[in-house]
Amino acid sequence: MATFDTADRLAALLDHAERVLNRLELVLAPTPPEPDWRAAVAFRWRKRGNHAVLQPVRTLSPIRLTDLQGIDEQKRRIERNTRQFVAGKPANNVLLTGARGTGKSSLVKACLNKYAAKGLRLVEVDKADLVDLPDLMDLLASRPERFVVFSDDLSFDEGEAGYKALKSVLDGSISAHADNVLIYATSNRRHLLPEYMHENLTYQHTESGEVHPGEVVEEKISLSERFGLWVSFYPFDQEHYLRIVEHWLQAFGVAPEQAQAAQAEALVWALERGSRSGRVAQQFARDFAGRKVR
């Protein structure tokens, strides 16, 4: 009997010691080291256990603003906001939402390529690491460069820690927002959280005819509202899709007469994938050029 009591006490002691060590590791985790800011114009925030580093991105996507077809109004608004930011003028955090493959993330990368020489830098943060945003902001705030913190394909499930961290950094923190940092995020969801049919029942109708959303809906809207600029992207019609195909065929060196003859194939390609997007157009052009260009 005594042997079992001793074993239980030892197990409990070891469990307690492990919890204490885990807490100490969190408390004593080192401040993220300063990266070599001259090594790149884009960085990724990477976690190694409880340690975080800014990892330079050595090779960038060469995408240019002129490569993005069929989204002229979206380009105009995002580039204007980015240009204001780089010039040290007031600018907004940006939420780019809408159909997949329409150029949301490519537009952010194209702006980086255009304005990197003027001091623009990009830091990509995965959704799982958004809880580290306050630490990242502290690291960037003292730098002379202008940083876009970029989170791609962003959406949250109920109760995720990154949701509250992002919300706090955008608007709700007690500390002032660093004027050399903006947040650009892309998402297929306008409000970044799943929406359910039963939530429509929470809307209230006043005697005057006004409609007020319930608390659940208000909470879901509250995060996206903290982005000062919303830019929506829509599926392409056939004309726009074929125009994008033509652009990429020319970029890949396909002769004009071959590009014209490729339209029927391009439509079949889109039909097989169930999408007429810029991404699908580029994929077709790459395949076609690989087969036809000598």
C-alpha positions as protocol buffer text, in pm:
chain_id: "A"
residue {
  index: 1
  type: MET
  ca { x: 0 y: 0 z: 0 }
}
residue {
  index: 2
  type: ALA
  ca { x: 281 y: 237 z: 94 }
}
residue {
  index: 3
  type: THR
  ca { x: 451 y: 162 z: -238 }
}
residue {
  index: 4
  type: PHE
  ca { x: 144 y: 275 z: -434 }
}
residue {
  index: 5
  type: ASP
  ca { x: 115 y: 593 z: -224 }
}
residue {
  index: 6
  type: THR
  ca { x: 480 y: 677 z: -292 }
}
residue {
  index: 7
  type: ALA
  ca { x: 436 y: 616 z: -666 }
}
residue {
  index: 8
  type: ASP
  ca { x: 128 y: 839 z: -678 }
}
residue {
  index: 9
  type: ARG
  ca { x: 305 y: 1117 z: -492 }
}
residue {
  index: 10
  type: LEU
  ca { x: 606 y: 1091 z: -726 }
}
residue {
  index: 11
  type: ALA
  ca { x: 383 y: 1103 z: -1034 }
}
residue {
  index: 12
  type: ALA
  ca { x: 202 y: 1408 z: -897 }
}
residue {
  index: 13
  type: LEU
  ca { x: 534 y: 1577 z: -817 }
}
residue {
  index: 14
  type: LEU
  ca { x: 668 y: 1514 z: -1167 }
}
residue {
  index: 15
  type: ASP
  ca { x: 347 y: 1645 z: -1323 }
}
residue {
  index: 16
  type: HIS
  ca { x: 366 y: 1961 z: -1112 }
}
residue {
  index: 17
  type: ALA
  ca { x: 733 y: 2009 z: -1201 }
}
residue {
  index: 18
  type: GLU
  ca { x: 654 y: 1977 z: -1572 }
}
residue {
  index: 19
  type: ARG
  ca { x: 381 y: 2243 z: -1550 }
}
residue {
  index: 20
  type: VAL
  ca { x: 618 y: 2479 z: -1368 }
}
residue {
  index: 21
  type: LEU
  ca { x: 888 y: 2428 z: -1632 }
}
residue {
  index: 22
  type: ASN
  ca { x: 639 y: 2495 z: -1913 }
}
residue {
  index: 23
  type: ARG
  ca { x: 535 y: 2821 z: -1747 }
}
residue {
  index: 24
  type: LEU
  ca { x: 898 y: 2923 z: -1695 }
}
residue {
  index: 25
  type: GLU
  ca { x: 974 y: 2852 z: -2061 }
}
residue {
  index: 26
  type: LEU
  ca { x: 693 y: 3087 z: -2163 }
}
residue {
  index: 27
  type: VAL
  ca { x: 805 y: 3360 z: -1922 }
}
residue {
  index: 28
  type: LEU
  ca { x: 1173 y: 3329 z: -2006 }
}
residue {
  index: 29
  type: ALA
  ca { x: 1127 y: 3295 z: -2385 }
}
residue {
  index: 30
  type: PRO
  ca { x: 1384 y: 3526 z: -2545 }
}
residue {
  index: 31
  type: THR
  ca { x: 1286 y: 3842 z: -2730 }
}
residue {
  index: 32
  type: PRO
  ca { x: 1284 y: 3773 z: -3106 }
}
residue {
  index: 33
  type: PRO
  ca { x: 1629 y: 3853 z: -3245 }
}
residue {
  index: 34
  type: GLU
  ca { x: 1677 y: 4143 z: -3484 }
}
residue {
  index: 35
  type: PRO
  ca { x: 1687 y: 4009 z: -3839 }
}
residue {
  index: 36
  type: ASP
  ca { x: 1924 y: 4131 z: -4107 }
}
residue {
  index: 37
  type: TRP
  ca { x: 1695 y: 4398 z: -4246 }
}
residue {
  index: 38
  type: ARG
  ca { x: 1916 y: 4438 z: -4553 }
}
residue {
  index: 39
  type: ALA
  ca { x: 1883 y: 4071 z: -4649 }
}
residue {
  index: 40
  type: ALA
  ca { x: 1537 y: 4103 z: -4807 }
}
residue {
  index: 41
  type: VAL
  ca { x: 1232 y: 4322 z: -4856 }
}
residue {
  index: 42
  type: ALA
  ca { x: 993 y: 4050 z: -4743 }
}
residue {
  index: 43
  type: PHE
  ca { x: 999 y: 3835 z: -4429 }
}
residue {
  index: 44
  type: ARG
  ca { x: 801 y: 3550 z: -4274 }
}
residue {
  index: 45
  type: TRP
  ca { x: 722 y: 3532 z: -3903 }
}
residue {
  index: 46
  type: ARG
  ca { x: 817 y: 3177 z: -3805 }
}
residue {
  index: 47
  type: LYS
  ca { x: 772 y: 2993 z: -3476 }
}
residue {
  index: 48
  type: ARG
  ca { x: 1020 y: 2737 z: -3343 }
}
residue {
  index: 49
  type: GLY
  ca { x: 848 y: 2603 z: -3036 }
}
residue {
  index: 50
  type: ASN
  ca { x: 819 y: 2909 z: -2811 }
}
residue {
  index: 51
  type: HIS
  ca { x: 1078 y: 3102 z: -3011 }
}
residue {
  index: 52
  type: ALA
  ca { x: 991 y: 3332 z: -3301 }
}
residue {
  index: 53
  type: VAL
  ca { x: 1210 y: 3469 z: -3579 }
}
residue {
  index: 54
  type: LEU
  ca { x: 1168 y: 3691 z: -3883 }
}
residue {
  index: 55
  type: GLN
  ca { x: 1286 y: 3478 z: -4173 }
}
residue {
  index: 56
  type: PRO
  ca { x: 1402 y: 3666 z: -4488 }
}
residue {
  index: 57
  type: VAL
  ca { x: 1231 y: 3571 z: -4814 }
}
residue {
  index: 58
  type: ARG
  ca { x: 1518 y: 3550 z: -5061 }
}
residue {
  index: 59
  type: THR
  ca { x: 1316 y: 3503 z: -5381 }
}
residue {
  index: 60
  type: LEU
  ca { x: 1003 y: 3708 z: -5443 }
}
residue {
  index: 61
  type: SER
  ca { x: 718 y: 3652 z: -5684 }
}
residue {
  index: 62
  type: PRO
  ca { x: 791 y: 3876 z: -5986 }
}
residue {
  index: 63
  type: ILE
  ca { x: 423 y: 3970 z: -6027 }
}
residue {
  index: 64
  type: ARG
  ca { x: 362 y: 4328 z: -6144 }
}
residue {
  index: 65
  type: LEU
  ca { x: 55 y: 4546 z: -6125 }
}
residue {
  index: 66
  type: THR
  ca { x: 29 y: 4537 z: -6506 }
}
residue {
  index: 67
  type: ASP
  ca { x: 3 y: 4156 z: -6489 }
}
residue {
  index: 68
  type: LEU
  ca { x: -325 y: 4181 z: -6300 }
}
residue {
  index: 69
  type: GLN
  ca { x: -610 y: 4214 z: -6547 }
}
residue {
  index: 70
  type: GLY
  ca { x: -981 y: 4271 z: -6491 }
}
residue {
  index: 71
  type: ILE
  ca { x: -943 y: 4428 z: -6144 }
}
residue {
  index: 72
  type: ASP
  ca { x: -860 y: 4787 z: -6236 }
}
residue {
  index: 73
  type: GLU
  ca { x: -1073 y: 4949 z: -5964 }
}
residue {
  index: 74
  type: GLN
  ca { x: -933 y: 4719 z: -5696 }
}
residue {
  index: 75
  type: LYS
  ca { x: -579 y: 4795 z: -5813 }
}
residue {
  index: 76
  type: ARG
  ca { x: -645 y: 5168 z: -5806 }
}
residue {
  index: 77
  type: ARG
  ca { x: -772 y: 5163 z: -5447 }
}
residue {
  index: 78
  type: ILE
  ca { x: -503 y: 4933 z: -5304 }
}
residue {
  index: 79
  type: GLU
  ca { x: -218 y: 5106 z: -5483 }
}
residue {
  index: 80
  type: ARG
  ca { x: -341 y: 5450 z: -5375 }
}
residue {
  index: 81
  type: ASN
  ca { x: -359 y: 5339 z: -5011 }
}
residue {
  index: 82
  type: THR
  ca { x: -13 y: 5182 z: -5033 }
}
residue {
  index: 83
  type: ARG
  ca { x: 134 y: 5489 z: -5202 }
}
residue {
  index: 84
  type: GLN
  ca { x: -4 y: 5713 z: -4926 }
}
residue {
  index: 85
  type: PHE
  ca { x: 141 y: 5481 z: -4661 }
}
residue {
  index: 86
  type: VAL
  ca { x: 488 y: 5471 z: -4819 }
}
residue {
  index: 87
  type: ALA
  ca { x: 486 y: 5852 z: -4842 }
}
residue {
  index: 88
  type: GLY
  ca { x: 415 y: 5877 z: -4469 }
}
residue {
  index: 89
  type: LYS
  ca { x: 59 y: 6000 z: -4522 }
}
residue {
  index: 90
  type: PRO
  ca { x: -251 y: 5863 z: -4345 }
}
residue {
  index: 91
  type: ALA
  ca { x: -356 y: 5522 z: -4480 }
}
residue {
  index: 92
  type: ASN
  ca { x: -584 y: 5238 z: -4377 }
}
residue {
  index: 93
  type: ASN
  ca { x: -556 y: 4873 z: -4285 }
}
residue {
  index: 94
  type: VAL
  ca { x: -701 y: 4673 z: -4575 }
}
residue {
  index: 95
  type: LEU
  ca { x: -929 y: 4371 z: -4601 }
}
residue {
  index: 96
  type: LEU
  ca { x: -945 y: 4213 z: -4948 }
}
residue {
  index: 97
  type: THR
  ca { x: -1236 y: 3973 z: -4980 }
}
residue {
  index: 98
  type: GLY
  ca { x: -1412 y: 3774 z: -5248 }
}
residue {
  index: 99
  type: ALA
  ca { x: -1380 y: 3502 z: -5507 }
}
residue {
  index: 100
  type: ARG
  ca { x: -1077 y: 3276 z: -5504 }
}
residue {
  index: 101
  type: GLY
  ca { x: -809 y: 3319 z: -5768 }
}
residue {
  index: 102
  type: THR
  ca { x: -905 y: 3676 z: -5858 }
}
residue {
  index: 103
  type: GLY
  ca { x: -575 y: 3838 z: -5758 }
}
residue {
  index: 104
  type: LYS
  ca { x: -615 y: 3938 z: -5392 }
}
residue {
  index: 105
  type: SER
  ca { x: -277 y: 3817 z: -5265 }
}
residue {
  index: 106
  type: SER
  ca { x: -107 y: 3885 z: -5600 }
}
residue {
  index: 107
  type: LEU
  ca { x: -210 y: 4249 z: -5572 }
}
residue {
  index: 108
  type: VAL
  ca { x: -38 y: 4283 z: -5235 }
}
residue {
  index: 109
  type: LYS
  ca { x: 280 y: 4123 z: -5374 }
}
residue {
  index: 110
  type: ALA
  ca { x: 270 y: 4347 z: -5680 }
}
residue {
  index: 111
  type: CYS
  ca { x: 250 y: 4657 z: -5459 }
}
residue {
  index: 112
  type: LEU
  ca { x: 555 y: 4535 z: -5268 }
}
residue {
  index: 113
  type: ASN
  ca { x: 749 y: 4492 z: -5593 }
}
residue {
  index: 114
  type: LYS
  ca { x: 658 y: 4845 z: -5702 }
}
residue {
  index: 115
  type: TYR
  ca { x: 729 y: 5025 z: -5375 }
}
residue {
  index: 116
  type: ALA
  ca { x: 1012 y: 4822 z: -5216 }
}
residue {
  index: 117
  type: ALA
  ca { x: 1269 y: 5067 z: -5350 }
}
residue {
  index: 118
  type: LYS
  ca { x: 1087 y: 5344 z: -5160 }
}
residue {
  index: 119
  type: GLY
  ca { x: 1106 y: 5162 z: -4827 }
}
residue {
  index: 120
  type: LEU
  ca { x: 806 y: 4930 z: -4831 }
}
residue {
  index: 121
  type: ARG
  ca { x: 857 y: 4596 z: -4661 }
}
residue {
  index: 122
  type: LEU
  ca { x: 623 y: 4299 z: -4613 }
}
residue {
  index: 123
  type: VAL
  ca { x: 596 y: 4056 z: -4321 }
}
residue {
  index: 124
  type: GLU
  ca { x: 382 y: 3749 z: -4379 }
}
residue {
  index: 125
  type: VAL
  ca { x: 213 y: 3601 z: -4071 }
}
residue {
  index: 126
  type: ASP
  ca { x: 17 y: 3275 z: -4070 }
}
residue {
  index: 127
  type: LYS
  ca { x: -321 y: 3274 z: -3899 }
}
residue {
  index: 128
  type: ALA
  ca { x: -189 y: 3041 z: -3627 }
}
residue {
  index: 129
  type: ASP
  ca { x: 78 y: 3298 z: -3535 }
}
residue {
  index: 130
  type: LEU
  ca { x: -145 y: 3605 z: -3512 }
}
residue {
  index: 131
  type: VAL
  ca { x: -133 y: 3569 z: -3133 }
}
residue {
  index: 132
  type: ASP
  ca { x: 223 y: 3706 z: -3165 }
}
residue {
  index: 133
  type: LEU
  ca { x: 112 y: 4030 z: -3330 }
}
residue {
  index: 134
  type: PRO
  ca { x: 186 y: 4249 z: -3024 }
}
residue {
  index: 135
  type: ASP
  ca { x: 545 y: 4118 z: -3013 }
}
residue {
  index: 136
  type: LEU
  ca { x: 585 y: 4168 z: -3387 }
}
residue {
  index: 137
  type: MET
  ca { x: 452 y: 4523 z: -3364 }
}
residue {
  index: 138
  type: ASP
  ca { x: 706 y: 4605 z: -3093 }
}
residue {
  index: 139
  type: LEU
  ca { x: 983 y: 4472 z: -3316 }
}
residue {
  index: 140
  type: LEU
  ca { x: 877 y: 4679 z: -3619 }
}
residue {
  index: 141
  type: ALA
  ca { x: 775 y: 5003 z: -3450 }
}
residue {
  index: 142
  type: SER
  ca { x: 1127 y: 5142 z: -3413 }
}
residue {
  index: 143
  type: ARG
  ca { x: 1232 y: 5073 z: -3771 }
}
residue {
  index: 144
  type: PRO
  ca { x: 1249 y: 5346 z: -4041 }
}
residue {
  index: 145
  type: GLU
  ca { x: 1092 y: 5121 z: -4307 }
}
residue {
  index: 146
  type: ARG
  ca { x: 718 y: 5104 z: -4380 }
}
residue {
  index: 147
  type: PHE
  ca { x: 579 y: 4756 z: -4307 }
}
residue {
  index: 148
  type: VAL
  ca { x: 272 y: 4578 z: -4439 }
}
residue {
  index: 149
  type: VAL
  ca { x: 192 y: 4283 z: -4211 }
}
residue {
  index: 150
  type: PHE
  ca { x: 20 y: 4040 z: -4446 }
}
residue {
  index: 151
  type: SER
  ca { x: -206 y: 3747 z: -4356 }
}
residue {
  index: 152
  type: ASP
  ca { x: -336 y: 3548 z: -4651 }
}
residue {
  index: 153
  type: ASP
  ca { x: -659 y: 3346 z: -4675 }
}
residue {
  index: 154
  type: LEU
  ca { x: -771 y: 3459 z: -4333 }
}
residue {
  index: 155
  type: SER
  ca { x: -1074 y: 3317 z: -4155 }
}
residue {
  index: 156
  type: PHE
  ca { x: -1148 y: 3219 z: -3797 }
}
residue {
  index: 157
  type: ASP
  ca { x: -1349 y: 2959 z: -3612 }
}
residue {
  index: 158
  type: GLU
  ca { x: -1525 y: 3049 z: -3291 }
}
residue {
  index: 159
  type: GLY
  ca { x: -1293 y: 3120 z: -2999 }
}
residue {
  index: 160
  type: GLU
  ca { x: -958 y: 3123 z: -3183 }
}
residue {
  index: 161
  type: ALA
  ca { x: -688 y: 3318 z: -2998 }
}
residue {
  index: 162
  type: GLY
  ca { x: -563 y: 3493 z: -3311 }
}
residue {
  index: 163
  type: TYR
  ca { x: -903 y: 3658 z: -3359 }
}
residue {
  index: 164
  type: LYS
  ca { x: -875 y: 3857 z: -3036 }
}
residue {
  index: 165
  type: ALA
  ca { x: -510 y: 3945 z: -3097 }
}
residue {
  index: 166
  type: LEU
  ca { x: -585 y: 4083 z: -3442 }
}
residue {
  index: 167
  type: LYS
  ca { x: -888 y: 4273 z: -3316 }
}
residue {
  index: 168
  type: SER
  ca { x: -682 y: 4428 z: -3038 }
}
residue {
  index: 169
  type: VAL
  ca { x: -398 y: 4534 z: -3267 }
}
residue {
  index: 170
  type: LEU
  ca { x: -633 y: 4685 z: -3525 }
}
residue {
  index: 171
  type: ASP
  ca { x: -821 y: 4907 z: -3286 }
}
residue {
  index: 172
  type: GLY
  ca { x: -865 y: 4793 z: -2929 }
}
residue {
  index: 173
  type: SER
  ca { x: -519 y: 4798 z: -2771 }
}
residue {
  index: 174
  type: ILE
  ca { x: -434 y: 5050 z: -2500 }
}
residue {
  index: 175
  type: SER
  ca { x: -106 y: 5129 z: -2679 }
}
residue {
  index: 176
  type: ALA
  ca { x: -92 y: 5352 z: -2986 }
}
residue {
  index: 177
  type: HIS
  ca { x: -77 y: 5182 z: -3324 }
}
residue {
  index: 178
  type: ALA
  ca { x: 269 y: 5215 z: -3485 }
}
residue {
  index: 179
  type: ASP
  ca { x: 242 y: 5458 z: -3776 }
}
residue {
  index: 180
  type: ASN
  ca { x: 492 y: 5259 z: -3985 }
}
residue {
  index: 181
  type: VAL
  ca { x: 283 y: 4938 z: -3984 }
}
residue {
  index: 182
  type: LEU
  ca { x: -37 y: 4847 z: -4167 }
}
residue {
  index: 183
  type: ILE
  ca { x: -222 y: 4516 z: -4180 }
}
residue {
  index: 184
  type: TYR
  ca { x: -338 y: 4376 z: -4514 }
}
residue {
  index: 185
  type: ALA
  ca { x: -546 y: 4057 z: -4503 }
}
residue {
  index: 186
  type: THR
  ca { x: -721 y: 3849 z: -4769 }
}
residue {
  index: 187
  type: SER
  ca { x: -1023 y: 3630 z: -4706 }
}
residue {
  index: 188
  type: ASN
  ca { x: -1306 y: 3451 z: -4882 }
}
residue {
  index: 189
  type: ARG
  ca { x: -1533 y: 3560 z: -4593 }
}
residue {
  index: 190
  type: ARG
  ca { x: -1643 y: 3920 z: -4566 }
}
residue {
  index: 191
  type: HIS
  ca { x: -1669 y: 3903 z: -4186 }
}
residue {
  index: 192
  type: LEU
  ca { x: -1386 y: 3651 z: -4130 }
}
residue {
  index: 193
  type: LEU
  ca { x: -1607 y: 3423 z: -3918 }
}
residue {
  index: 194
  type: PRO
  ca { x: -1856 y: 3152 z: -4022 }
}
residue {
  index: 195
  type: GLU
  ca { x: -2213 y: 3276 z: -4054 }
}
residue {
  index: 196
  type: TYR
  ca { x: -2521 y: 3066 z: -3982 }
}
residue {
  index: 197
  type: MET
  ca { x: -2882 y: 3093 z: -4088 }
}
residue {
  index: 198
  type: HIS
  ca { x: -3017 y: 3096 z: -3731 }
}
residue {
  index: 199
  type: GLU
  ca { x: -2821 y: 3413 z: -3657 }
}
residue {
  index: 200
  type: ASN
  ca { x: -3063 y: 3606 z: -3878 }
}
residue {
  index: 201
  type: LEU
  ca { x: -3325 y: 3548 z: -3606 }
}
residue {
  index: 202
  type: THR
  ca { x: -3129 y: 3776 z: -3370 }
}
residue {
  index: 203
  type: TYR
  ca { x: -3203 y: 4087 z: -3577 }
}
residue {
  index: 204
  type: GLN
  ca { x: -3440 y: 4331 z: -3408 }
}
residue {
  index: 205
  type: HIS
  ca { x: -3700 y: 4544 z: -3583 }
}
residue {
  index: 206
  type: THR
  ca { x: -3796 y: 4875 z: -3423 }
}
residue {
  index: 207
  type: GLU
  ca { x: -4130 y: 5052 z: -3453 }
}
residue {
  index: 208
  type: SER
  ca { x: -3977 y: 5300 z: -3695 }
}
residue {
  index: 209
  type: GLY
  ca { x: -3881 y: 5016 z: -3930 }
}
residue {
  index: 210
  type: GLU
  ca { x: -3509 y: 5021 z: -3851 }
}
residue {
  index: 211
  type: VAL
  ca { x: -3324 y: 4688 z: -3841 }
}
residue {
  index: 212
  type: HIS
  ca { x: -3056 y: 4623 z: -3577 }
}
residue {
  index: 213
  type: PRO
  ca { x: -2833 y: 4315 z: -3576 }
}
residue {
  index: 214
  type: GLY
  ca { x: -2817 y: 4101 z: -3263 }
}
residue {
  index: 215
  type: GLU
  ca { x: -2512 y: 4063 z: -3041 }
}
residue {
  index: 216
  type: VAL
  ca { x: -2378 y: 3756 z: -3223 }
}
residue {
  index: 217
  type: VAL
  ca { x: -2391 y: 3930 z: -3560 }
}
residue {
  index: 218
  type: GLU
  ca { x: -2245 y: 4250 z: -3414 }
}
residue {
  index: 219
  type: GLU
  ca { x: -1947 y: 4056 z: -3280 }
}
residue {
  index: 220
  type: LYS
  ca { x: -1880 y: 3899 z: -3619 }
}
residue {
  index: 221
  type: ILE
  ca { x: -1899 y: 4233 z: -3796 }
}
residue {
  index: 222
  type: SER
  ca { x: -1680 y: 4408 z: -3538 }
}
residue {
  index: 223
  type: LEU
  ca { x: -1349 y: 4263 z: -3660 }
}
residue {
  index: 224
  type: SER
  ca { x: -1394 y: 4339 z: -4029 }
}
residue {
  index: 225
  type: GLU
  ca { x: -1513 y: 4690 z: -3942 }
}
residue {
  index: 226
  type: ARG
  ca { x: -1174 y: 4760 z: -3788 }
}
residue {
  index: 227
  type: PHE
  ca { x: -1019 y: 4745 z: -4136 }
}
residue {
  index: 228
  type: GLY
  ca { x: -1052 y: 5096 z: -4274 }
}
residue {
  index: 229
  type: LEU
  ca { x: -1057 y: 4986 z: -4637 }
}
residue {
  index: 230
  type: TRP
  ca { x: -1266 y: 4697 z: -4772 }
}
residue {
  index: 231
  type: VAL
  ca { x: -1197 y: 4589 z: -5129 }
}
residue {
  index: 232
  type: SER
  ca { x: -1417 y: 4323 z: -5289 }
}
residue {
  index: 233
  type: PHE
  ca { x: -1325 y: 4087 z: -5573 }
}
residue {
  index: 234
  type: TYR
  ca { x: -1576 y: 3913 z: -5797 }
}
residue {
  index: 235
  type: PRO
  ca { x: -1571 y: 3612 z: -6031 }
}
residue {
  index: 236
  type: PHE
  ca { x: -1468 y: 3694 z: -6388 }
}
residue {
  index: 237
  type: ASP
  ca { x: -1705 y: 3667 z: -6680 }
}
residue {
  index: 238
  type: GLN
  ca { x: -1591 y: 3491 z: -6998 }
}
residue {
  index: 239
  type: GLU
  ca { x: -1466 y: 3809 z: -7166 }
}
residue {
  index: 240
  type: HIS
  ca { x: -1245 y: 3905 z: -6872 }
}
residue {
  index: 241
  type: TYR
  ca { x: -1118 y: 3550 z: -6836 }
}
residue {
  index: 242
  type: LEU
  ca { x: -1011 y: 3531 z: -7202 }
}
residue {
  index: 243
  type: ARG
  ca { x: -843 y: 3871 z: -7175 }
}
residue {
  index: 244
  type: ILE
  ca { x: -635 y: 3744 z: -6883 }
}
residue {
  index: 245
  type: VAL
  ca { x: -549 y: 3428 z: -7078 }
}
residue {
  index: 246
  type: GLU
  ca { x: -429 y: 3642 z: -7369 }
}
residue {
  index: 247
  type: HIS
  ca { x: -212 y: 3853 z: -7140 }
}
residue {
  index: 248
  type: TRP
  ca { x: -39 y: 3551 z: -6988 }
}
residue {
  index: 249
  type: LEU
  ca { x: 6 y: 3378 z: -7324 }
}
residue {
  index: 250
  type: GLN
  ca { x: 190 y: 3687 z: -7449 }
}
residue {
  index: 251
  type: ALA
  ca { x: 395 y: 3697 z: -7127 }
}
residue {
  index: 252
  type: PHE
  ca { x: 499 y: 3334 z: -7185 }
}
residue {
  index: 253
  type: GLY
  ca { x: 604 y: 3406 z: -7544 }
}
residue {
  index: 254
  type: VAL
  ca { x: 310 y: 3261 z: -7736 }
}
residue {
  index: 255
  type: ALA
  ca { x: 264 y: 3411 z: -8084 }
}
residue {
  index: 256
  type: PRO
  ca { x: -53 y: 3624 z: -8134 }
}
residue {
  index: 257
  type: GLU
  ca { x: -202 y: 3383 z: -8389 }
}
residue {
  index: 258
  type: GLN
  ca { x: -150 y: 3091 z: -8152 }
}
residue {
  index: 259
  type: ALA
  ca { x: -301 y: 3290 z: -7864 }
}
residue {
  index: 260
  type: GLN
  ca { x: -613 y: 3356 z: -8069 }
}
residue {
  index: 261
  type: ALA
  ca { x: -647 y: 2987 z: -8154 }
}
residue {
  index: 262
  type: ALA
  ca { x: -606 y: 2895 z: -7785 }
}
residue {
  index: 263
  type: GLN
  ca { x: -932 y: 3053 z: -7671 }
}
residue {
  index: 264
  type: ALA
  ca { x: -1145 y: 2741 z: -7718 }
}
residue {
  index: 265
  type: GLU
  ca { x: -895 y: 2534 z: -7519 }
}
residue {
  index: 266
  type: ALA
  ca { x: -888 y: 2800 z: -7248 }
}
residue {
  index: 267
  type: LEU
  ca { x: -1266 y: 2782 z: -7206 }
}
residue {
  index: 268
  type: VAL
  ca { x: -1257 y: 2402 z: -7178 }
}
residue {
  index: 269
  type: TRP
  ca { x: -976 y: 2433 z: -6921 }
}
residue {
  index: 270
  type: ALA
  ca { x: -1189 y: 2668 z: -6710 }
}
residue {
  index: 271
  type: LEU
  ca { x: -1496 y: 2447 z: -6744 }
}
residue {
  index: 272
  type: GLU
  ca { x: -1303 y: 2144 z: -6617 }
}
residue {
  index: 273
  type: ARG
  ca { x: -1193 y: 2338 z: -6309 }
}
residue {
  index: 274
  type: GLY
  ca { x: -1528 y: 2503 z: -6246 }
}
residue {
  index: 275
  type: SER
  ca { x: -1373 y: 2849 z: -6229 }
}
residue {
  index: 276
  type: ARG
  ca { x: -1290 y: 3141 z: -6458 }
}
residue {
  index: 277
  type: SER
  ca { x: -1031 y: 3306 z: -6237 }
}
residue {
  index: 278
  type: GLY
  ca { x: -702 y: 3481 z: -6297 }
}
residue {
  index: 279
  type: ARG
  ca { x: -522 y: 3189 z: -6136 }
}
residue {
  index: 280
  type: VAL
  ca { x: -687 y: 2939 z: -6372 }
}
residue {
  index: 281
  type: ALA
  ca { x: -606 y: 3163 z: -6670 }
}
residue {
  index: 282
  type: GLN
  ca { x: -238 y: 3175 z: -6575 }
}
residue {
  index: 283
  type: GLN
  ca { x: -227 y: 2799 z: -6520 }
}
residue {
  index: 284
  type: PHE
  ca { x: -374 y: 2739 z: -6866 }
}
residue {
  index: 285
  type: ALA
  ca { x: -132 y: 2983 z: -7029 }
}
residue {
  index: 286
  type: ARG
  ca { x: 163 y: 2815 z: -6861 }
}
residue {
  index: 287
  type: ASP
  ca { x: 50 y: 2471 z: -6981 }
}
residue {
  index: 288
  type: PHE
  ca { x: -23 y: 2594 z: -7335 }
}
residue {
  index: 289
  type: ALA
  ca { x: 308 y: 2779 z: -7366 }
}
residue {
  index: 290
  type: GLY
  ca { x: 497 y: 2476 z: -7240 }
}
residue {
  index: 291
  type: ARG
  ca { x: 344 y: 2268 z: -7518 }
}
residue {
  index: 292
  type: LYS
  ca { x: 357 y: 2520 z: -7802 }
}
residue {
  index: 293
  type: VAL
  ca { x: 651 y: 2755 z: -7757 }
}
residue {
  index: 294
  type: ARG
  ca { x: 976 y: 2627 z: -7910 }
}
